[in-house]
Amino acid sequence: MKASDLKKELKSKLKDNEQWEDLIEGNYSRFSRYFRDQHHVFSKFLDNGYESELLKSAIQFCIDSGKYSANDLAEAYQYFKGIEEYQQPDILPVLLSGVRKIKSESRNPKVEKRKMSYYTSLVSLLGGAL
């Protein structure tokens, strides 16, 4: 089967979801070389069954965060399923805003530099303890 046929097949699995089509197109543009593998993972995920509202949330999250792989979708779905199942608060928006803030500041973290003798003495101490 051609990649274009595989794309059409995936898109037809969730016809009424425009974001699903965006996810498939984003996946194809990023992983065109591995699209057959991606198709297999998407198909396996969908064939195992899903709750449509959770899937919509997972698709929206993947698109918003730029994560277009089939595995990213499966992990996002599991996250949203866990939130619902265990009645936990959704902490991703807070975490993502923090990550975006850190990335936008683009500061180099201050890292302590140690001399090599620090590590060689540490190894010697541990070696003597063994």
C-alpha positions in Angstrom: 0.0 0.0 0.0 1.2 3.5 -0.8 1.7 6.0 2.0 -1.1 8.2 0.6 -3.5 5.2 0.8 -2.3 4.6 4.4 -3.0 8.3 5.2 -6.5 8.0 3.7 -7.2 4.9 5.7 -6.2 6.5 9.0 -8.2 9.7 8.3 -11.3 7.6 7.6 -11.1 5.9 11.0 -12.2 9.2 12.7 -14.0 11.0 9.9 -15.7 13.7 11.9 -12.6 14.9 13.7 -10.7 17.6 11.9 -7.9 17.6 14.4 -7.3 14.0 13.8 -6.6 14.8 10.1 -4.2 17.6 11.3 -2.4 15.1 13.5 -2.1 12.6 10.7 -0.8 15.3 8.3 1.7 16.5 10.9 2.8 12.9 11.6 3.3 12.3 7.9 5.3 15.5 7.4 7.6 14.7 10.3 7.8 10.9 9.9 7.2 10.3 6.2 10.1 7.9 6.0 8.6 5.8 8.8 5.0 6.3 8.1 4.2 2.6 7.6 5.4 2.0 11.1 3.5 5.0 12.4 0.4 3.7 10.6 0.8 0.4 12.3 1.0 2.0 15.8 -2.0 4.3 15.1 -4.1 1.4 13.8 -3.1 -0.9 16.7 -4.0 1.9 19.2 -7.4 2.6 17.6 -8.2 -1.1 17.3 -7.7 -1.6 21.0 -10.6 0.7 21.7 -10.8 4.2 23.1 -13.1 6.7 24.7 -13.8 9.4 22.1 -13.7 12.4 24.6 -10.3 11.3 26.0 -9.0 10.7 22.5 -10.1 14.2 21.5 -8.2 15.6 24.5 -5.1 13.6 23.7 -5.2 14.7 20.0 -5.6 18.4 21.0 -2.7 18.1 23.5 -0.4 16.5 20.8 -1.2 19.2 18.3 -0.8 22.0 20.9 2.6 20.7 22.1 3.9 19.7 18.6 4.0 16.0 19.4 2.8 14.1 16.3 4.1 10.6 16.7 1.7 7.7 17.2 3.5 6.8 20.5 3.0 10.4 21.7 -0.7 10.1 21.1 -0.9 6.8 22.9 1.0 8.3 25.9 -1.2 11.4 26.0 -4.3 9.2 25.8 -3.0 7.2 28.8 -2.3 10.4 30.7 -5.9 11.7 30.2 -7.3 8.3 30.9 -5.4 8.2 34.2 -6.7 11.7 35.1 -10.2 10.6 34.6 -9.8 7.1 36.2 -8.0 8.3 39.4 -9.7 11.7 39.5 -6.5 13.6 39.5 -6.0 17.3 38.5 -4.5 18.0 35.1 -1.1 19.5 35.9 0.2 19.5 32.3 -0.9 23.1 31.5 1.1 24.4 34.5 4.1 22.3 33.6 4.1 23.3 30.0 3.8 27.0 30.8 6.9 26.6 33.1 8.8 24.7 30.4 8.0 27.4 27.8 9.0 30.1 30.2 12.4 28.5 30.8 12.9 27.9 27.1 12.1 31.5 26.3 14.5 32.9 28.9 17.3 30.9 27.2 19.7 31.3 30.1 22.5 29.0 30.5 22.2 27.2 33.8 24.9 27.8 36.3 26.8 24.5 36.7 29.6 23.9 39.3 32.8 22.9 37.6 35.0 20.5 39.5 38.5 19.3 38.9 39.1 15.8 37.7 40.9 15.0 40.9 37.5 15.2 42.7 36.2 12.3 40.6 39.3 10.2 40.7 39.3 10.5 44.5 35.7 9.5 44.6 36.3 6.4 42.4 39.3 5.5 44.6 37.2 5.8 47.7 34.4 3.6 46.2 36.9 1.2 44.8 38.4 0.7 48.3 34.9 0.1 49.8 34.3 -2.7 47.3 
